[in-house]
């Protein structure tokens, strides 16, 4: 994740925003000190916006599509375009650095281009996570980036079509992912725009042996940033059947793959994860709590398509909401006692090793981080 930020830093400098790095340094200091004194001094670096939980896939490790259906059946309605813009405006007033649109599959929300354009117009950096569907053809790719998109991550879980499609729950998705990668690369080359393109792979029992082959496939496809994340079991995101088949088992195969990634990341800049983060994979699969403090609620915030406010991506998976923007604006919540209660809980939380959150935690914990 930090490599993606470095990529964007260069882009900001090329835009002539010479003071931007200094503003980010001040934000870093503010977040670090705010965590120390248990009072926010700065707004977040990274905001996650769940555009929708709806999805065109049925991945074995995700239950967002099911949640979407259940909420709709219960008569709940997703945030309107204006309500989403109110959230984005509040993030702007909090001086948020990056707004990351995710899902589900975020482009299933019809106003996604308008929301990206609105976010970019506020001066925030924009990111979109996709399963490949967002960039299914050249025209959709062009429209997204011309809306103001700065960066994207595309999910891919195996170099082998049959395994990837089984993990993602839809035949033909592997081909769509490879088409998406090519469409983004083609757009970058044709327009000469600085666009951060990262792939994300969830390590699980079915793909653990094929990680080296996947890296070679992606390098051949021109990917410059390849990221990995351990699969997480939050109790209801896996079905019992899928958990038994897909959740990674701690054995020599898994440990050898982790060691391979650590060694590869030391030598090759193509690995998007930091070595420090990859080392923590062993802690995770040992069942150990995260050995560093969590900065969720200080450095990060998340709002889903139903208006629920979370400190981070993980709390949304656990459905641990602290407020709803239909009852309180994000600005007012950020300054509230309830938000500080959220931050206090997160500071003690050691439940996950999610990539974006843990990499941010490592940024702030480097002075007291003990090598594992």
LUMMIMAR-647250 format. One record per residue (C-alpha): x, y, z. Coordinates in Angstrom, 3 decimals, decimal comma. Layout:
BEGIN
<rec c1="X" c2="Y" c3="Z"/>
...
***
This chain:
BEGIN
<rec c1="0,000" c2="0,000" c3="0,000"/>
<rec c1="2,833" c2="2,398" c3="0,781"/>
<rec c1="4,182" c2="1,861" c3="-2,729"/>
<rec c1="0,830" c2="2,985" c3="-4,087"/>
<rec c1="1,080" c2="6,152" c3="-2,003"/>
<rec c1="4,593" c2="6,792" c3="-3,336"/>
<rec c1="3,237" c2="6,395" c3="-6,852"/>
<rec c1="0,539" c2="8,961" c3="-6,128"/>
<rec c1="3,072" c2="11,277" c3="-4,475"/>
<rec c1="4,991" c2="11,500" c3="-7,735"/>
<rec c1="1,737" c2="12,196" c3="-9,553"/>
<rec c1="0,915" c2="15,072" c3="-7,195"/>
<rec c1="4,351" c2="16,605" c3="-7,678"/>
<rec c1="3,939" c2="16,378" c3="-11,453"/>
<rec c1="0,644" c2="18,260" c3="-11,057"/>
<rec c1="2,609" c2="21,074" c3="-9,444"/>
<rec c1="1,380" c2="20,442" c3="-5,897"/>
<rec c1="4,801" c2="21,085" c3="-4,394"/>
<rec c1="3,530" c2="21,582" c3="-0,836"/>
<rec c1="1,411" c2="18,414" c3="-0,870"/>
<rec c1="4,141" c2="16,172" c3="0,637"/>
<rec c1="4,588" c2="18,615" c3="3,517"/>
<rec c1="0,858" c2="18,676" c3="4,227"/>
<rec c1="0,906" c2="14,871" c3="4,369"/>
<rec c1="3,868" c2="14,921" c3="6,742"/>
<rec c1="1,928" c2="17,240" c3="9,050"/>
<rec c1="-1,049" c2="14,866" c3="8,828"/>
<rec c1="1,201" c2="11,927" c3="9,726"/>
<rec c1="2,480" c2="13,778" c3="12,792"/>
<rec c1="-1,035" c2="14,830" c3="13,749"/>
<rec c1="-2,402" c2="11,291" c3="13,567"/>
<rec c1="0,552" c2="9,885" c3="15,517"/>
<rec c1="0,192" c2="12,480" c3="18,278"/>
<rec c1="-3,600" c2="12,209" c3="18,291"/>
<rec c1="-3,321" c2="8,474" c3="18,907"/>
<rec c1="-0,876" c2="9,154" c3="21,738"/>
<rec c1="-3,093" c2="11,688" c3="23,526"/>
<rec c1="-6,329" c2="9,890" c3="22,537"/>
<rec c1="-7,759" c2="12,956" c3="20,797"/>
<rec c1="-7,845" c2="13,409" c3="17,001"/>
<rec c1="-5,652" c2="16,267" c3="15,784"/>
<rec c1="-6,002" c2="15,488" c3="12,101"/>
<rec c1="-8,491" c2="13,942" c3="9,725"/>
<rec c1="-7,902" c2="10,446" c3="8,299"/>
<rec c1="-5,445" c2="9,469" c3="5,609"/>
<rec c1="-7,646" c2="6,766" c3="4,142"/>
<rec c1="-11,433" c2="6,634" c3="3,864"/>
<rec c1="-13,278" c2="3,571" c3="2,588"/>
<rec c1="-16,593" c2="4,194" c3="0,846"/>
<rec c1="-18,662" c2="1,070" c3="0,219"/>
<rec c1="-20,452" c2="2,176" c3="-2,944"/>
<rec c1="-22,663" c2="-0,890" c3="-2,714"/>
<rec c1="-22,593" c2="-4,409" c3="-1,271"/>
<rec c1="-24,121" c2="-5,716" c3="-4,499"/>
<rec c1="-21,797" c2="-7,884" c3="-6,560"/>
<rec c1="-21,759" c2="-9,848" c3="-9,790"/>
<rec c1="-19,664" c2="-12,594" c3="-8,157"/>
<rec c1="-20,125" c2="-14,977" c3="-5,237"/>
<rec c1="-16,633" c2="-15,283" c3="-3,729"/>
<rec c1="-16,094" c2="-18,076" c3="-1,220"/>
<rec c1="-14,731" c2="-15,723" c3="1,475"/>
<rec c1="-17,280" c2="-12,892" c3="1,225"/>
<rec c1="-20,907" c2="-12,499" c3="2,272"/>
<rec c1="-21,494" c2="-8,885" c3="1,180"/>
<rec c1="-23,818" c2="-9,876" c3="-1,708"/>
<rec c1="-25,972" c2="-11,833" c3="0,744"/>
<rec c1="-26,031" c2="-8,878" c3="3,148"/>
<rec c1="-27,112" c2="-6,633" c3="0,282"/>
<rec c1="-30,052" c2="-8,884" c3="-0,557"/>
<rec c1="-31,130" c2="-9,220" c3="3,089"/>
<rec c1="-31,047" c2="-5,449" c3="3,651"/>
<rec c1="-33,076" c2="-4,818" c3="0,506"/>
<rec c1="-35,640" c2="-7,414" c3="1,581"/>
<rec c1="-35,846" c2="-5,696" c3="4,964"/>
<rec c1="-36,896" c2="-2,509" c3="3,183"/>
<rec c1="-33,662" c2="-0,597" c3="3,752"/>
<rec c1="-32,443" c2="1,775" c3="1,059"/>
<rec c1="-28,920" c2="2,641" c3="0,059"/>
<rec c1="-27,618" c2="6,177" c3="0,354"/>
<rec c1="-28,775" c2="8,487" c3="-2,422"/>
<rec c1="-26,309" c2="10,320" c3="-4,644"/>
<rec c1="-26,721" c2="13,465" c3="-2,551"/>
<rec c1="-26,233" c2="11,569" c3="0,708"/>
<rec c1="-23,033" c2="10,062" c3="-0,694"/>
<rec c1="-21,877" c2="13,527" c3="-1,756"/>
<rec c1="-22,540" c2="14,791" c3="1,774"/>
<rec c1="-20,223" c2="12,047" c3="3,088"/>
<rec c1="-17,568" c2="12,973" c3="0,534"/>
<rec c1="-17,882" c2="16,675" c3="1,401"/>
<rec c1="-17,385" c2="15,869" c3="5,083"/>
<rec c1="-14,290" c2="13,808" c3="4,214"/>
<rec c1="-13,002" c2="16,826" c3="2,296"/>
<rec c1="-13,580" c2="19,099" c3="5,299"/>
<rec c1="-11,698" c2="16,581" c3="7,444"/>
<rec c1="-8,785" c2="16,938" c3="4,986"/>
<rec c1="-8,888" c2="13,251" c3="4,043"/>
<rec c1="-6,101" c2="12,194" c3="1,681"/>
<rec c1="-7,597" c2="9,205" c3="-0,174"/>
<rec c1="-11,184" c2="8,109" c3="-0,755"/>
<rec c1="-11,300" c2="4,446" c3="-1,768"/>
<rec c1="-14,484" c2="3,136" c3="-3,404"/>
<rec c1="-15,126" c2="-0,539" c3="-2,827"/>
<rec c1="-17,953" c2="-3,076" c3="-2,592"/>
<rec c1="-19,270" c2="-5,538" c3="-3,519"/>
<rec c1="-18,456" c2="-4,410" c3="-7,007"/>
<rec c1="-18,571" c2="-0,596" c3="-6,797"/>
<rec c1="-19,441" c2="0,068" c3="-10,447"/>
<rec c1="-22,778" c2="-1,711" c3="-9,966"/>
<rec c1="-23,773" c2="1,594" c3="-8,399"/>
<rec c1="-25,082" c2="3,661" c3="-11,320"/>
<rec c1="-23,772" c2="7,016" c3="-10,068"/>
<rec c1="-20,206" c2="5,814" c3="-9,413"/>
<rec c1="-18,709" c2="8,040" c3="-12,143"/>
<rec c1="-20,451" c2="11,071" c3="-10,681"/>
<rec c1="-19,196" c2="10,215" c3="-7,186"/>
<rec c1="-15,607" c2="9,752" c3="-8,372"/>
<rec c1="-15,744" c2="13,041" c3="-10,276"/>
<rec c1="-17,164" c2="14,814" c3="-7,221"/>
<rec c1="-14,439" c2="13,358" c3="-4,991"/>
<rec c1="-11,644" c2="14,299" c3="-7,375"/>
<rec c1="-13,115" c2="17,790" c3="-7,634"/>
<rec c1="-12,685" c2="18,145" c3="-3,873"/>
<rec c1="-8,951" c2="17,515" c3="-4,273"/>
<rec c1="-8,945" c2="14,062" c3="-2,722"/>
<rec c1="-7,146" c2="11,162" c3="-4,342"/>
<rec c1="-9,471" c2="8,462" c3="-5,638"/>
<rec c1="-9,097" c2="4,686" c3="-5,637"/>
<rec c1="-11,431" c2="1,942" c3="-6,825"/>
<rec c1="-11,296" c2="-1,762" c3="-5,967"/>
<rec c1="-12,798" c2="-4,105" c3="-8,547"/>
<rec c1="-13,128" c2="-7,778" c3="-9,363"/>
<rec c1="-12,405" c2="-6,865" c3="-12,995"/>
<rec c1="-15,937" c2="-5,969" c3="-14,006"/>
<rec c1="-15,240" c2="-2,211" c3="-13,757"/>
<rec c1="-12,778" c2="-2,408" c3="-16,651"/>
<rec c1="-14,615" c2="-5,005" c3="-18,720"/>
<rec c1="-14,143" c2="-2,991" c3="-21,906"/>
<rec c1="-12,113" c2="-0,037" c3="-23,147"/>
<rec c1="-15,026" c2="2,420" c3="-23,042"/>
<rec c1="-15,877" c2="1,710" c3="-19,392"/>
<rec c1="-12,172" c2="1,974" c3="-18,546"/>
<rec c1="-11,922" c2="5,363" c3="-20,249"/>
<rec c1="-15,044" c2="6,685" c3="-18,508"/>
<rec c1="-13,784" c2="5,717" c3="-15,060"/>
<rec c1="-10,373" c2="7,301" c3="-15,409"/>
<rec c1="-11,727" c2="10,407" c3="-17,094"/>
<rec c1="-14,054" c2="10,762" c3="-14,101"/>
<rec c1="-10,917" c2="11,426" c3="-12,062"/>
<rec c1="-9,801" c2="7,998" c3="-10,877"/>
<rec c1="-6,160" c2="7,965" c3="-9,677"/>
<rec c1="-5,645" c2="4,341" c3="-8,723"/>
<rec c1="-7,237" c2="0,920" c3="-8,864"/>
<rec c1="-6,751" c2="-2,578" c3="-7,517"/>
<rec c1="-8,042" c2="-5,642" c3="-9,328"/>
<rec c1="-8,565" c2="-8,960" c3="-7,566"/>
<rec c1="-7,002" c2="-12,135" c3="-8,929"/>
<rec c1="-6,552" c2="-15,335" c3="-6,918"/>
<rec c1="-4,844" c2="-17,872" c3="-9,144"/>
<rec c1="-2,872" c2="-18,155" c3="-12,383"/>
<rec c1="-5,157" c2="-21,054" c3="-13,274"/>
<rec c1="-8,548" c2="-20,172" c3="-14,697"/>
<rec c1="-10,475" c2="-23,043" c3="-13,122"/>
<rec c1="-9,182" c2="-22,352" c3="-9,593"/>
<rec c1="-9,663" c2="-18,591" c3="-9,816"/>
<rec c1="-13,210" c2="-18,936" c3="-11,125"/>
<rec c1="-14,073" c2="-21,428" c3="-8,372"/>
<rec c1="-12,784" c2="-19,034" c3="-5,677"/>
<rec c1="-14,664" c2="-16,111" c3="-7,222"/>
<rec c1="-17,827" c2="-18,127" c3="-7,737"/>
<rec c1="-18,309" c2="-17,355" c3="-11,409"/>
<rec c1="-17,042" c2="-19,050" c3="-14,526"/>
<rec c1="-15,337" c2="-16,642" c3="-16,925"/>
<rec c1="-14,149" c2="-14,169" c3="-14,283"/>
<rec c1="-10,485" c2="-15,058" c3="-14,831"/>
<rec c1="-10,767" c2="-14,030" c3="-18,483"/>
<rec c1="-12,527" c2="-10,836" c3="-17,439"/>
<rec c1="-9,747" c2="-10,000" c3="-14,976"/>
<rec c1="-7,032" c2="-10,463" c3="-17,586"/>
<rec c1="-9,045" c2="-8,326" c3="-20,023"/>
<rec c1="-9,435" c2="-5,656" c3="-17,331"/>
<rec c1="-5,692" c2="-5,592" c3="-16,672"/>
<rec c1="-5,014" c2="-5,190" c3="-20,377"/>
<rec c1="-7,602" c2="-2,431" c3="-20,727"/>
<rec c1="-6,102" c2="-0,407" c3="-17,865"/>
<rec c1="-2,570" c2="-0,912" c3="-19,189"/>
<rec c1="-3,622" c2="0,121" c3="-22,685"/>
<rec c1="-5,304" c2="3,262" c3="-21,362"/>
<rec c1="-2,204" c2="4,164" c3="-19,333"/>
<rec c1="0,097" c2="3,712" c3="-22,303"/>
<rec c1="-2,159" c2="5,582" c3="-24,726"/>
<rec c1="-2,787" c2="8,576" c3="-22,468"/>
<rec c1="0,607" c2="8,603" c3="-20,667"/>
<rec c1="-1,312" c2="9,198" c3="-17,423"/>
<rec c1="0,151" c2="8,193" c3="-14,078"/>
<rec c1="-2,300" c2="5,580" c3="-12,862"/>
<rec c1="-1,568" c2="3,190" c3="-10,003"/>
<rec c1="-2,609" c2="-0,352" c3="-10,982"/>
<rec c1="-2,290" c2="-3,039" c3="-8,311"/>
<rec c1="-3,507" c2="-6,618" c3="-8,199"/>
<rec c1="-4,712" c2="-8,100" c3="-4,917"/>
<rec c1="-4,627" c2="-11,811" c3="-4,091"/>
<rec c1="-6,241" c2="-13,438" c3="-1,062"/>
<rec c1="-4,037" c2="-16,346" c3="0,009"/>
<rec c1="-6,084" c2="-19,468" c3="0,689"/>
<rec c1="-5,813" c2="-23,236" c3="0,690"/>
<rec c1="-6,543" c2="-23,575" c3="-3,030"/>
<rec c1="-3,961" c2="-21,083" c3="-4,334"/>
<rec c1="-1,151" c2="-21,299" c3="-1,779"/>
<rec c1="1,014" c2="-23,506" c3="-4,030"/>
<rec c1="0,573" c2="-21,360" c3="-7,131"/>
<rec c1="1,703" c2="-17,955" c3="-5,823"/>
<rec c1="5,077" c2="-18,040" c3="-7,675"/>
<rec c1="3,317" c2="-18,901" c3="-10,940"/>
<rec c1="0,779" c2="-16,119" c3="-10,346"/>
<rec c1="3,533" c2="-13,536" c3="-9,874"/>
<rec c1="5,163" c2="-14,560" c3="-13,145"/>
<rec c1="1,832" c2="-14,391" c3="-14,967"/>
<rec c1="1,167" c2="-10,886" c3="-13,651"/>
<rec c1="4,663" c2="-9,655" c3="-14,426"/>
<rec c1="4,256" c2="-10,930" c3="-17,987"/>
<rec c1="0,955" c2="-9,018" c3="-18,121"/>
<rec c1="2,807" c2="-5,816" c3="-17,232"/>
<rec c1="1,644" c2="-5,439" c3="-13,618"/>
<rec c1="4,020" c2="-3,237" c3="-11,606"/>
<rec c1="2,429" c2="-3,744" c3="-8,157"/>
<rec c1="1,311" c2="-7,169" c3="-6,929"/>
<rec c1="-0,272" c2="-7,345" c3="-3,479"/>
<rec c1="-1,258" c2="-10,171" c3="-1,126"/>
<rec c1="-3,473" c2="-10,541" c3="1,924"/>
<rec c1="-4,148" c2="-13,534" c3="4,201"/>
<rec c1="-7,706" c2="-14,840" c3="4,170"/>
<rec c1="-9,711" c2="-13,796" c3="7,206"/>
<rec c1="-12,410" c2="-15,813" c3="8,898"/>
<rec c1="-14,810" c2="-13,488" c3="10,698"/>
<rec c1="-17,281" c2="-16,180" c3="11,575"/>
<rec c1="-19,938" c2="-15,657" c3="8,925"/>
<rec c1="-18,073" c2="-14,588" c3="5,786"/>
<rec c1="-17,303" c2="-18,256" c3="5,027"/>
<rec c1="-19,903" c2="-21,003" c3="4,867"/>
<rec c1="-18,879" c2="-24,112" c3="6,816"/>
<rec c1="-18,263" c2="-25,967" c3="3,566"/>
<rec c1="-16,145" c2="-23,208" c3="2,053"/>
<rec c1="-14,202" c2="-22,715" c3="5,277"/>
<rec c1="-13,129" c2="-26,354" c3="5,305"/>
<rec c1="-12,091" c2="-26,318" c3="1,647"/>
<rec c1="-10,624" c2="-22,847" c3="1,181"/>
<rec c1="-9,399" c2="-21,391" c3="4,477"/>
<rec c1="-5,610" c2="-21,745" c3="4,520"/>
<rec c1="-4,190" c2="-24,440" c3="6,794"/>
<rec c1="-1,056" c2="-23,633" c3="8,782"/>
<rec c1="1,399" c2="-26,174" c3="7,406"/>
<rec c1="4,760" c2="-26,299" c3="5,658"/>
<rec c1="3,207" c2="-25,402" c3="2,304"/>
<rec c1="1,804" c2="-22,168" c3="3,700"/>
<rec c1="4,971" c2="-21,251" c3="5,603"/>
<rec c1="7,123" c2="-21,891" c3="2,535"/>
<rec c1="4,906" c2="-19,608" c3="0,472"/>
<rec c1="5,189" c2="-16,839" c3="3,057"/>
<rec c1="8,982" c2="-17,210" c3="3,122"/>
<rec c1="9,012" c2="-17,103" c3="-0,672"/>
<rec c1="7,053" c2="-13,839" c3="-0,672"/>
<rec c1="9,323" c2="-12,269" c3="1,949"/>
<rec c1="12,464" c2="-13,172" c3="-0,003"/>
<rec c1="10,906" c2="-12,099" c3="-3,297"/>
<rec c1="9,812" c2="-8,730" c3="-1,861"/>
<rec c1="13,365" c2="-8,044" c3="-0,662"/>
<rec c1="14,689" c2="-8,456" c3="-4,185"/>
<rec c1="11,855" c2="-7,368" c3="-6,469"/>
<rec c1="9,982" c2="-4,040" c3="-6,220"/>
<rec c1="6,989" c2="-5,598" c3="-7,999"/>
<rec c1="5,628" c2="-6,876" c3="-4,656"/>
<rec c1="3,365" c2="-4,109" c3="-3,366"/>
<rec c1="3,393" c2="-5,284" c3="0,265"/>
<rec c1="6,170" c2="-4,228" c3="2,590"/>
<rec c1="8,446" c2="-6,934" c3="3,981"/>
<rec c1="7,310" c2="-5,954" c3="7,488"/>
<rec c1="3,722" c2="-6,738" c3="6,590"/>
<rec c1="4,556" c2="-10,048" c3="4,921"/>
<rec c1="6,453" c2="-11,155" c3="8,036"/>
<rec c1="3,272" c2="-10,689" c3="10,032"/>
<rec c1="1,507" c2="-13,364" c3="7,984"/>
<rec c1="3,123" c2="-16,010" c3="10,188"/>
<rec c1="1,793" c2="-14,307" c3="13,312"/>
<rec c1="-1,664" c2="-14,303" c3="11,782"/>
<rec c1="-1,657" c2="-17,961" c3="10,821"/>
<rec c1="-0,265" c2="-18,811" c3="14,264"/>
<rec c1="-3,443" c2="-17,311" c3="15,673"/>
<rec c1="-1,516" c2="-14,529" c3="17,406"/>
<rec c1="-2,998" c2="-11,055" c3="17,929"/>
<rec c1="-1,541" c2="-8,209" c3="15,881"/>
<rec c1="1,654" c2="-7,169" c3="17,729"/>
<rec c1="1,313" c2="-3,431" c3="16,983"/>
<rec c1="-1,265" c2="-0,775" c3="17,905"/>
<rec c1="-4,170" c2="-0,120" c3="15,551"/>
<rec c1="-4,782" c2="3,408" c3="14,243"/>
<rec c1="-8,292" c2="2,768" c3="12,915"/>
<rec c1="-10,521" c2="5,750" c3="13,664"/>
<rec c1="-7,524" c2="8,077" c3="13,587"/>
<rec c1="-5,893" c2="7,241" c3="10,253"/>
<rec c1="-8,918" c2="5,523" c3="8,687"/>
<rec c1="-12,698" c2="5,723" c3="8,542"/>
<rec c1="-15,320" c2="3,799" c3="6,565"/>
<rec c1="-18,908" c2="4,482" c3="5,510"/>
<rec c1="-21,046" c2="1,875" c3="3,799"/>
<rec c1="-23,808" c2="2,254" c3="1,243"/>
<rec c1="-26,428" c2="2,033" c3="3,981"/>
<rec c1="-24,898" c2="4,946" c3="5,917"/>
<rec c1="-23,234" c2="2,916" c3="8,670"/>
<rec c1="-20,004" c2="4,402" c3="10,031"/>
<rec c1="-17,063" c2="2,136" c3="10,858"/>
<rec c1="-13,456" c2="2,820" c3="11,853"/>
<rec c1="-12,093" c2="0,495" c3="9,178"/>
<rec c1="-12,877" c2="-2,127" c3="6,545"/>
<rec c1="-12,744" c2="-4,987" c3="9,054"/>
<rec c1="-15,383" c2="-3,554" c3="11,381"/>
<rec c1="-17,762" c2="-3,418" c3="8,419"/>
<rec c1="-17,252" c2="-7,149" c3="7,874"/>
<rec c1="-18,016" c2="-7,681" c3="11,553"/>
<rec c1="-21,006" c2="-5,291" c3="11,278"/>
<rec c1="-19,805" c2="-3,257" c3="14,254"/>
<rec c1="-21,216" c2="0,144" c3="13,337"/>
<rec c1="-20,818" c2="3,132" c3="15,661"/>
<rec c1="-23,356" c2="5,470" c3="14,029"/>
<rec c1="-25,305" c2="6,152" c3="10,841"/>
<rec c1="-24,879" c2="9,286" c3="8,756"/>
<rec c1="-28,654" c2="9,596" c3="8,485"/>
<rec c1="-28,652" c2="10,315" c3="12,221"/>
<rec c1="-25,409" c2="12,298" c3="12,493"/>
<rec c1="-23,148" c2="13,874" c3="9,894"/>
<rec c1="-19,693" c2="12,404" c3="9,495"/>
<rec c1="-18,171" c2="15,746" c3="10,570"/>
<rec c1="-20,177" c2="15,837" c3="13,792"/>
<rec c1="-19,507" c2="12,160" c3="14,459"/>
<rec c1="-15,731" c2="12,620" c3="14,025"/>
<rec c1="-15,729" c2="15,136" c3="16,896"/>
<rec c1="-18,121" c2="13,206" c3="19,126"/>
<rec c1="-17,670" c2="11,197" c3="22,292"/>
<rec c1="-19,055" c2="8,188" c3="20,458"/>
<rec c1="-16,264" c2="8,463" c3="17,895"/>
<rec c1="-13,676" c2="8,618" c3="20,648"/>
<rec c1="-15,181" c2="5,488" c3="22,170"/>
<rec c1="-14,753" c2="3,869" c3="18,739"/>
<rec c1="-11,100" c2="4,921" c3="18,607"/>
<rec c1="-10,443" c2="3,616" c3="22,105"/>
<rec c1="-11,851" c2="0,213" c3="21,168"/>
<rec c1="-9,781" c2="0,125" c3="17,988"/>
<rec c1="-6,584" c2="1,079" c3="19,801"/>
<rec c1="-6,968" c2="-2,129" c3="21,795"/>
<rec c1="-8,118" c2="-4,230" c3="18,821"/>
<rec c1="-5,707" c2="-6,855" c3="17,468"/>
<rec c1="-8,209" c2="-8,969" c3="15,516"/>
<rec c1="-7,136" c2="-8,543" c3="11,892"/>
<rec c1="-4,188" c2="-8,340" c3="9,558"/>
<rec c1="-6,105" c2="-6,635" c3="6,728"/>
<rec c1="-3,663" c2="-5,224" c3="4,175"/>
<rec c1="-4,643" c2="-1,556" c3="3,965"/>
<rec c1="-5,182" c2="-1,162" c3="7,709"/>
<rec c1="-2,099" c2="-3,099" c3="8,814"/>
<rec c1="0,221" c2="-1,322" c3="6,376"/>
<rec c1="-1,030" c2="2,006" c3="7,740"/>
<rec c1="-0,543" c2="0,767" c3="11,311"/>
<rec c1="3,027" c2="-0,162" c3="10,431"/>
<rec c1="3,664" c2="3,359" c3="9,136"/>
<rec c1="2,901" c2="4,733" c3="12,584"/>
<rec c1="4,453" c2="1,896" c3="14,587"/>
<rec c1="7,899" c2="1,707" c3="13,031"/>
<rec c1="9,562" c2="3,142" c3="16,129"/>
<rec c1="8,202" c2="0,461" c3="18,449"/>
<rec c1="7,736" c2="-2,379" c3="15,945"/>
<rec c1="9,528" c2="-5,561" c3="16,973"/>
<rec c1="10,681" c2="-7,751" c3="14,082"/>
<rec c1="8,906" c2="-11,091" c3="13,933"/>
***
